[in-house]
């Protein structure tokens, strides 16, 4: 955090100091982290009080100051030193923009997409850190709160910010880009996440493309890094004056005429992709600087394009091929509940991918399950996919059908599909469309019931996937499964 006095914070945010803060506005300086969770307050920090559905941060103002906060950013009077502002998110945005403008040498990269944002951000950050001090969000801090809070961690030594940008509607990404204007923009894919809120995939593409529209022109150093395997992403090349760099996990088999005339041949590619027994990908990384072997520690073939996107960004920023390949091989999953693969003491493998879910990410997780269970039995514990709007039922049925079909086509034994909750029930109807699938389709009301079903069926060598949207809170199912006998990371 760049040190700021309370008087400066009030001026930047258009706020007013209350009595306690006004008395020492020039002397009291925020030097620690800005947080919205009072439990994370540290010495010298600033607590931003946010009114949520379950609790109101203003009620924790005194506790935050007692824990070391210099003051509270609030919208009403509180029994603690405070900067009173009309709107806390707007105040955080103003503070973050002030910090960005105070760091003219920092390089800012934004990453967006319907799925894979957090994994790609984690990979990219671990590469960019090899170039210099880097700030990246913890977990999925990617909205109107998370992005400014991430930026506010920067200080005079920060050379790079690798930011994750999400959207729940048109204009959201454009707003985030005004807070921290990116020079580099990475777009991974356009999928069905939030499609119900947007009104369809074309609207999702409009929203994601706001990132490339915010980039400076090529002459000013702007670079758009686009997935050549997603036509909607590739079409974004026409929406920016930035230099276009593309990546592809399929391009060795893509004829040049299949690409739009304005899109360059993918400069970062993967060849000879293969998976080990736990689904960890190995491939040959192909770049303009040459080729290098890469073996990821992450699980699932869907992490190959994520790694390519991270490699493309790091290369544009100046990291050499050897460091990129070495960094990808060394990179670990920094964010929880995303394709965490653990083997229990009795040999049962648990895949905890329960952080979130949309049709594309669930398909990728089921493919990983099919690979891991190819010589045995697999169980998919799936909750509902949220924010799909009017397509929800059909999307869930399609996923159930996909799970049953891939089990048959791959020879993997999907022994059981367990749908958790009423909204996930259409998964079962979809699976039952596949006459050749002879697995068990079970509907249960909650995670506890899913555990009861599994408890009667699991045996050594089985593989269990747990996947759902955040609202389902199914990560606890995976944690209980591991806690029964203990587990080790693979």
C-alpha positions as CSV (number, residue, x, y, z in Angstrom):
1,X,0.0,0.0,0.0
2,X,1.3,3.5,-0.8
3,X,1.1,5.4,2.5
4,X,-1.9,7.8,2.5
5,X,-3.0,10.1,5.3
6,X,-6.7,10.1,6.2
7,X,-6.8,13.7,4.9
8,X,-5.5,12.4,1.5
9,X,-8.0,9.6,1.5
10,X,-10.9,11.9,2.2
11,X,-9.8,14.2,-0.7
12,X,-9.3,11.4,-3.2
13,X,-12.7,9.8,-2.3
14,X,-14.7,13.0,-1.9
15,X,-15.3,11.9,1.7
16,X,-15.5,13.7,5.0
17,X,-13.6,12.9,8.2
18,X,-15.6,12.3,11.3
19,X,-14.6,13.8,14.6
20,X,-12.1,11.3,15.7
21,X,-10.5,11.1,12.3
22,X,-10.6,14.8,11.6
23,X,-8.6,15.6,14.7
24,X,-5.6,13.6,13.3
25,X,-6.3,13.6,9.6
26,X,-2.8,14.7,8.5
27,X,-0.9,12.7,11.0
28,X,-2.8,9.4,10.8
29,X,-1.5,7.4,7.9
30,X,-2.8,4.2,6.3
31,X,0.3,2.0,5.6
32,X,-1.3,-1.5,5.7
33,X,-3.8,-3.4,3.6
34,X,-7.3,-2.2,2.7
35,X,-9.8,-4.9,3.5
36,X,-13.5,-5.5,3.5
37,X,-13.4,-8.4,6.0
38,X,-12.8,-7.1,9.6
39,X,-11.2,-10.5,10.5
40,X,-8.3,-9.7,8.0
41,X,-7.5,-6.2,9.5
42,X,-3.9,-5.7,10.3
43,X,-1.8,-2.9,11.9
44,X,-2.0,0.3,9.8
45,X,-4.8,-0.9,7.6
46,X,-8.0,0.6,6.4
47,X,-11.3,-1.2,6.9
48,X,-13.9,-0.6,4.2
49,X,-17.4,-1.2,5.7
50,X,-19.7,-2.9,3.2
51,X,-23.3,-3.7,3.8
52,X,-24.0,-7.3,2.6
53,X,-26.9,-9.7,2.6
54,X,-25.9,-11.4,5.8
55,X,-24.0,-8.7,7.7
56,X,-23.2,-5.0,7.7
57,X,-19.5,-4.1,7.9
58,X,-20.4,-0.9,9.8
59,X,-21.3,-3.1,12.8
60,X,-17.7,-4.2,13.0
61,X,-16.1,-0.8,12.8
62,X,-14.9,-0.7,16.5
63,X,-13.5,-4.2,16.2
64,X,-11.6,-3.3,13.1
65,X,-9.9,-0.3,14.7
66,X,-9.2,-2.4,17.9
67,X,-7.5,-4.9,15.6
68,X,-5.2,-2.2,14.2
69,X,-7.1,-0.4,11.5
70,X,-6.2,3.3,11.3
71,X,-9.8,4.2,10.3
72,X,-13.0,2.9,8.6
73,X,-14.2,3.8,5.1
74,X,-18.0,4.1,5.8
75,X,-21.2,5.5,4.4
76,X,-22.5,6.6,7.8
77,X,-21.3,7.6,11.2
78,X,-19.6,4.8,13.2
79,X,-18.1,4.7,16.7
80,X,-14.5,4.8,15.3
81,X,-12.3,7.1,13.2
82,X,-13.8,7.1,9.8
83,X,-13.9,8.6,6.3
84,X,-17.5,9.0,5.4
85,X,-18.2,8.6,1.7
86,X,-21.4,8.4,-0.4
87,X,-20.5,5.0,-1.9
88,X,-17.8,2.5,-0.7
89,X,-17.2,0.7,-4.0
90,X,-16.7,4.1,-5.8
91,X,-14.4,5.2,-3.0
92,X,-12.3,2.1,-3.4
93,X,-12.2,2.6,-7.1
94,X,-11.0,6.2,-6.7
95,X,-8.3,5.1,-4.3
96,X,-7.1,2.3,-6.6
97,X,-7.0,4.7,-9.6
98,X,-4.9,7.1,-7.5
99,X,-2.5,4.3,-6.7
100,X,-2.2,3.3,-10.4
101,X,-1.5,6.9,-11.4
102,X,1.2,7.0,-8.7
103,X,2.9,4.1,-10.3
104,X,3.6,5.2,-13.9
105,X,6.2,2.5,-14.5
106,X,4.0,-0.5,-13.5
107,X,2.8,-2.7,-16.3
108,X,-0.8,-3.7,-16.0
109,X,-2.3,-6.9,-17.6
110,X,-5.9,-7.9,-17.4
111,X,-7.3,-11.4,-17.9
112,X,-10.9,-12.3,-18.6
113,X,-13.0,-15.2,-20.0
114,X,-16.0,-17.3,-19.1
115,X,-13.8,-19.9,-17.4
116,X,-10.2,-20.4,-16.5
117,X,-9.6,-16.8,-15.4
118,X,-8.3,-17.6,-11.9
119,X,-6.1,-20.6,-13.0
120,X,-4.6,-18.5,-15.8
121,X,-4.0,-15.6,-13.5
122,X,-2.2,-17.8,-11.0
123,X,0.0,-19.3,-13.8
124,X,0.7,-15.9,-15.3
125,X,1.6,-14.3,-12.0
126,X,4.1,-17.1,-11.2
127,X,5.8,-16.4,-14.6
128,X,5.7,-12.6,-14.3
129,X,7.2,-12.7,-10.8
130,X,10.4,-13.8,-12.5
131,X,10.6,-10.4,-14.1
132,X,10.0,-8.3,-11.0
133,X,7.7,-7.5,-8.0
134,X,4.2,-8.5,-9.1
135,X,0.8,-7.9,-7.6
136,X,-2.0,-10.4,-8.4
137,X,-5.3,-11.1,-6.7
138,X,-5.7,-13.9,-4.2
139,X,-8.4,-16.3,-5.3
140,X,-11.1,-14.7,-7.5
141,X,-10.8,-11.1,-6.4
142,X,-12.1,-9.9,-9.8
143,X,-15.1,-7.6,-9.3
144,X,-15.8,-4.0,-8.2
145,X,-14.5,-4.9,-4.8
146,X,-11.8,-7.4,-5.5
147,X,-10.0,-5.6,-8.3
148,X,-9.4,-2.3,-6.4
149,X,-8.5,-4.1,-3.2
150,X,-5.8,-6.0,-5.3
151,X,-4.5,-2.7,-6.8
152,X,-4.3,-1.1,-3.4
153,X,-1.8,-3.7,-2.3
154,X,0.7,-2.2,-4.8
155,X,3.5,0.1,-3.6
156,X,6.5,2.0,-5.1
157,X,8.4,-1.3,-5.8
158,X,5.6,-2.9,-7.8
159,X,6.6,-3.5,-11.4
160,X,3.6,-5.6,-12.6
161,X,-0.1,-6.0,-11.9
162,X,-1.7,-9.2,-13.2
163,X,-5.4,-8.6,-12.7
164,X,-8.5,-10.8,-13.2
165,X,-11.6,-9.2,-14.5
166,X,-15.1,-10.6,-14.3
167,X,-18.5,-9.3,-15.4
168,X,-22.2,-9.9,-14.6
169,X,-23.4,-7.5,-17.3
170,X,-22.3,-5.1,-20.0
171,X,-20.1,-2.3,-18.8
172,X,-18.7,-4.1,-15.9
173,X,-15.3,-4.9,-17.4
174,X,-15.1,-1.4,-19.0
175,X,-15.6,0.0,-15.4
176,X,-12.8,-2.2,-14.0
177,X,-10.5,-1.1,-16.9
178,X,-11.1,2.5,-15.9
179,X,-9.9,1.8,-12.4
180,X,-6.7,0.1,-13.6
181,X,-6.1,0.8,-17.3
182,X,-4.4,-2.3,-18.8
183,X,-1.8,-2.3,-21.5
184,X,-2.1,-6.0,-22.0
185,X,-5.3,-7.9,-22.2
186,X,-5.9,-11.7,-22.3
187,X,-9.2,-13.1,-23.4
188,X,-9.6,-16.9,-22.8
189,X,-13.0,-17.9,-24.0
190,X,-16.7,-17.0,-24.4
191,X,-18.9,-19.5,-22.7
192,X,-22.2,-20.0,-20.8
193,X,-21.1,-18.7,-17.4
194,X,-23.6,-15.9,-16.6
195,X,-25.2,-16.3,-20.0
196,X,-28.6,-16.1,-18.4
197,X,-27.8,-12.7,-17.0
198,X,-26.3,-11.4,-20.2
199,X,-28.9,-12.8,-22.5
200,X,-26.8,-15.1,-24.7
201,X,-23.3,-15.8,-25.9
202,X,-23.1,-12.9,-28.2
203,X,-23.8,-10.6,-25.3
204,X,-21.1,-12.4,-23.2
205,X,-18.7,-11.8,-26.1
206,X,-19.6,-8.1,-26.1
207,X,-18.9,-7.9,-22.4
208,X,-15.6,-9.8,-22.5
209,X,-14.4,-7.7,-25.5
210,X,-14.6,-4.6,-23.4
211,X,-11.1,-5.6,-22.2
212,X,-9.5,-5.4,-25.7
213,X,-11.4,-2.1,-26.4
214,X,-9.8,-0.6,-23.3
215,X,-6.3,-1.3,-24.5
216,X,-4.0,1.4,-26.0
217,X,-3.1,1.2,-29.7
218,X,-0.2,-0.8,-30.9
219,X,1.9,2.3,-31.2
220,X,1.4,3.0,-27.5
221,X,2.3,-0.5,-26.5
222,X,-1.1,-2.2,-26.3
223,X,-1.3,-5.9,-26.8
224,X,-4.4,-8.1,-27.0
225,X,-3.7,-11.8,-26.4
226,X,-6.6,-13.9,-27.9
227,X,-7.5,-17.5,-27.9
228,X,-7.4,-18.6,-31.6
229,X,-9.5,-21.7,-30.8
230,X,-12.6,-19.6,-29.8
231,X,-14.2,-17.9,-32.8
232,X,-15.9,-15.3,-30.7
233,X,-12.6,-14.4,-29.0
234,X,-10.7,-14.3,-32.2
235,X,-13.3,-11.9,-33.7
236,X,-12.3,-9.4,-31.0
237,X,-9.2,-8.6,-33.0
238,X,-11.4,-6.2,-35.0
239,X,-12.4,-4.3,-31.8
240,X,-8.9,-3.0,-30.8
241,X,-6.0,-1.1,-32.3
242,X,-3.6,-3.0,-30.0
243,X,-1.2,-5.5,-31.4
244,X,-2.7,-9.0,-31.7
245,X,-1.0,-12.1,-30.3
246,X,-2.9,-15.4,-30.4
247,X,-2.5,-18.7,-28.7
248,X,-3.9,-22.1,-29.6
249,X,-4.0,-25.7,-28.3
250,X,-5.2,-26.9,-31.7
251,X,-3.4,-24.8,-34.3
252,X,-1.0,-27.5,-35.5
253,X,-4.2,-29.0,-37.1
254,X,-5.9,-25.7,-38.1
255,X,-5.5,-24.6,-41.7
256,X,-4.5,-21.0,-42.1
257,X,-7.6,-20.2,-44.2
258,X,-9.8,-21.2,-41.2
259,X,-8.6,-18.1,-39.4
260,X,-10.0,-14.6,-40.0
261,X,-7.9,-12.5,-42.4
262,X,-7.1,-9.9,-39.6
263,X,-5.9,-12.6,-37.2
264,X,-2.2,-13.7,-37.2
265,X,-1.2,-17.3,-37.1
266,X,-1.1,-18.4,-33.4
267,X,2.3,-17.5,-32.1
268,X,2.1,-19.6,-28.9
269,X,1.0,-23.2,-29.4
270,X,1.0,-26.6,-27.9
271,X,1.9,-29.8,-29.6
272,X,2.0,-33.5,-28.6
273,X,-0.4,-32.9,-25.6
274,X,-0.6,-36.0,-23.3
275,X,-1.9,-36.7,-19.8
276,X,-0.3,-38.8,-17.1
277,X,-2.3,-41.1,-14.9
278,X,-3.5,-38.2,-12.7
279,X,-4.5,-36.0,-15.7
280,X,-1.5,-33.7,-15.5
281,X,-0.7,-32.4,-19.0
282,X,2.7,-32.5,-20.8
283,X,3.2,-30.8,-24.2
284,X,5.7,-29.1,-26.4
285,X,5.5,-25.3,-26.1
286,X,5.9,-23.7,-29.5
287,X,6.8,-20.0,-29.6
288,X,8.5,-17.6,-32.1
289,X,11.6,-18.0,-29.9
290,X,11.7,-21.8,-30.3
291,X,10.2,-24.8,-28.5
292,X,10.5,-26.3,-25.1
293,X,9.0,-29.3,-23.2
294,X,6.5,-28.5,-20.4
295,X,4.9,-30.7,-17.8
296,X,2.3,-29.0,-15.6
297,X,1.6,-29.8,-12.0
298,X,-2.1,-28.8,-12.6
299,X,-4.7,-31.4,-13.5
300,X,-6.8,-31.5,-16.6
301,X,-6.3,-30.9,-20.3
302,X,-8.2,-27.7,-20.0
303,X,-5.2,-26.2,-18.3
304,X,-3.2,-26.4,-21.5
305,X,-4.8,-23.3,-23.1
306,X,-4.6,-21.5,-19.7
307,X,-0.8,-22.2,-19.7
308,X,-0.5,-21.0,-23.3
309,X,-2.2,-17.7,-22.4
310,X,0.1,-17.2,-19.4
311,X,3.1,-18.0,-21.6
312,X,2.0,-15.6,-24.3
313,X,1.6,-12.8,-21.7
314,X,4.9,-13.5,-20.1
315,X,6.6,-13.6,-23.5
316,X,5.2,-10.2,-24.5
317,X,6.4,-8.8,-21.2
318,X,9.9,-10.0,-21.9
319,X,10.4,-13.3,-20.2
320,X,12.6,-15.7,-22.1
321,X,11.5,-19.1,-23.4
322,X,13.6,-21.1,-20.9
323,X,12.2,-19.2,-17.9
324,X,8.6,-19.5,-19.3
325,X,8.9,-23.3,-19.7
326,X,10.6,-23.7,-16.3
327,X,8.0,-21.5,-14.7
328,X,5.1,-23.4,-16.1
329,X,6.7,-26.7,-14.9
330,X,7.1,-25.2,-11.4
331,X,3.8,-23.5,-11.1
332,X,1.3,-24.7,-8.5
333,X,-2.4,-24.1,-8.0
334,X,-2.6,-21.0,-5.7
335,X,-6.4,-20.8,-5.5
336,X,-8.5,-23.4,-3.6
337,X,-11.1,-25.9,-4.9
338,X,-10.0,-25.8,-8.5
339,X,-9.1,-29.3,-9.8
340,X,-7.5,-30.2,-6.5
341,X,-6.6,-33.9,-6.9
342,X,-5.9,-35.9,-3.8
343,X,-5.4,-39.6,-3.2
344,X,-6.7,-41.0,0.1
345,X,-4.8,-43.5,2.1
346,X,-7.1,-46.3,0.8
347,X,-6.4,-45.3,-2.8
348,X,-9.7,-43.4,-3.5
349,X,-8.9,-40.3,-5.6
350,X,-10.9,-37.1,-4.8
351,X,-11.2,-34.3,-7.4
352,X,-12.3,-31.1,-5.6
353,X,-13.3,-28.7,-8.3
354,X,-16.2,-27.2,-6.4
355,X,-15.3,-23.5,-6.5
356,X,-17.7,-22.7,-9.4
357,X,-19.4,-24.3,-12.4
358,X,-20.7,-23.5,-15.9
359,X,-21.3,-25.9,-18.8
360,X,-17.8,-25.5,-20.2
361,X,-16.0,-26.0,-16.9
362,X,-18.2,-29.0,-15.9
363,X,-17.4,-30.7,-19.3
364,X,-13.7,-30.2,-18.7
365,X,-14.0,-31.7,-15.2
366,X,-15.9,-34.7,-16.4
367,X,-13.3,-35.3,-19.1
368,X,-10.7,-35.2,-16.3
369,X,-12.7,-37.7,-14.3
370,X,-13.0,-40.0,-17.3
371,X,-9.3,-40.0,-17.7
372,X,-8.5,-40.6,-14.1
373,X,-11.1,-43.4,-13.8
374,X,-10.3,-45.0,-17.2
375,X,-9.2,-48.2,-15.5
376,X,-11.8,-48.2,-12.7
377,X,-15.0,-46.6,-11.4
378,X,-15.8,-42.9,-11.4
379,X,-18.5,-41.0,-9.4
380,X,-19.6,-37.5,-10.3
381,X,-21.1,-35.5,-7.5
382,X,-22.6,-32.5,-9.3
383,X,-24.6,-29.5,-8.0
384,X,-26.4,-27.0,-10.1
385,X,-24.8,-24.5,-12.4
386,X,-26.1,-21.0,-11.5
387,X,-27.0,-18.0,-13.6
388,X,-28.0,-19.8,-16.8
389,X,-31.4,-18.2,-17.0
390,X,-33.9,-19.9,-19.3
391,X,-31.4,-22.4,-20.6
392,X,-30.8,-23.9,-17.2
393,X,-32.8,-27.1,-17.5
394,X,-31.6,-27.9,-21.0
395,X,-28.0,-27.1,-20.0
396,X,-28.1,-29.5,-17.0
397,X,-29.7,-32.2,-19.1
398,X,-27.0,-31.8,-21.8
399,X,-24.3,-32.1,-19.1
400,X,-25.9,-35.3,-17.8
401,X,-26.0,-36.7,-21.3
402,X,-22.4,-35.7,-21.9
403,X,-21.2,-37.5,-18.7
404,X,-22.9,-40.7,-19.7
405,X,-21.7,-40.5,-23.3
406,X,-18.1,-39.8,-22.4
407,X,-18.1,-42.7,-20.0
408,X,-19.2,-45.0,-22.9
409,X,-16.9,-43.6,-25.5
410,X,-13.8,-43.5,-23.4
411,X,-14.3,-46.9,-21.7
412,X,-14.2,-45.2,-18.3
413,X,-16.5,-46.6,-15.7
414,X,-18.8,-43.7,-14.6
415,X,-20.4,-45.9,-12.0
416,X,-22.5,-43.1,-10.5
417,X,-23.9,-39.7,-11.2
418,X,-25.1,-38.0,-8.1
419,X,-27.1,-34.8,-8.6
420,X,-27.3,-32.6,-5.5
421,X,-30.3,-30.4,-5.0
422,X,-33.5,-29.9,-7.0
423,X,-31.9,-27.5,-9.5
424,X,-29.4,-30.2,-10.5
425,X,-32.0,-32.9,-11.0
426,X,-32.2,-32.5,-14.8
427,X,-28.6,-33.9,-14.9
428,X,-30.2,-37.3,-14.2
429,X,-32.7,-37.0,-17.0
430,X,-29.9,-36.2,-19.4
431,X,-27.8,-39.2,-18.4
432,X,-30.8,-41.5,-18.7
433,X,-31.1,-40.5,-22.4
434,X,-27.9,-42.6,-23.1
435,X,-29.3,-46.1,-23.3
436,X,-25.8,-47.6,-23.4
437,X,-24.8,-46.2,-20.0
438,X,-25.5,-48.6,-17.2
439,X,-24.3,-46.5,-14.3
440,X,-26.4,-45.4,-11.3
441,X,-28.2,-42.0,-11.4
442,X,-29.1,-40.7,-7.9
443,X,-30.7,-37.5,-6.8
444,X,-30.1,-36.2,-3.3
445,X,-31.2,-33.1,-1.4
446,X,-27.8,-32.0,-0.1
447,X,-24.1,-32.7,0.5
448,X,-24.7,-34.8,3.6
449,X,-27.0,-37.1,1.6
450,X,-24.4,-37.3,-1.2
451,X,-21.8,-38.4,1.3
452,X,-24.2,-41.1,2.6
453,X,-24.6,-42.4,-0.9
454,X,-20.9,-42.5,-1.5
455,X,-20.1,-44.1,1.8
456,X,-22.0,-47.2,0.8
457,X,-20.3,-47.5,-2.5
458,X,-16.7,-46.3,-2.6
459,X,-13.8,-48.8,-2.7
460,X,-10.1,-48.5,-3.3
461,X,-9.2,-47.3,-6.7
462,X,-12.4,-45.3,-7.3
463,X,-12.4,-41.6,-8.4
464,X,-14.8,-39.0,-7.1
465,X,-15.4,-35.6,-8.8
466,X,-17.1,-32.9,-6.8
467,X,-18.3,-29.9,-8.9
468,X,-20.9,-27.2,-8.5
469,X,-21.5,-23.5,-8.5
470,X,-20.5,-21.6,-5.3
471,X,-24.0,-21.4,-4.1
472,X,-24.1,-25.1,-3.6
473,X,-21.1,-25.1,-1.2
474,X,-20.1,-28.6,-2.2
475,X,-16.4,-28.2,-1.4
476,X,-17.3,-29.5,2.0
477,X,-18.2,-32.9,0.5
478,X,-14.7,-33.3,-0.9
479,X,-13.2,-32.1,2.4
480,X,-15.2,-34.7,4.4
481,X,-14.2,-37.4,1.9
482,X,-10.6,-36.6,2.4
483,X,-10.9,-36.1,6.1
484,X,-12.2,-39.6,6.7
485,X,-8.9,-41.2,6.0
486,X,-6.5,-38.4,5.2
487,X,-5.2,-37.6,1.8
488,X,-2.0,-36.5,0.0
489,X,-1.5,-34.1,-2.8
490,X,-0.7,-35.5,-6.2
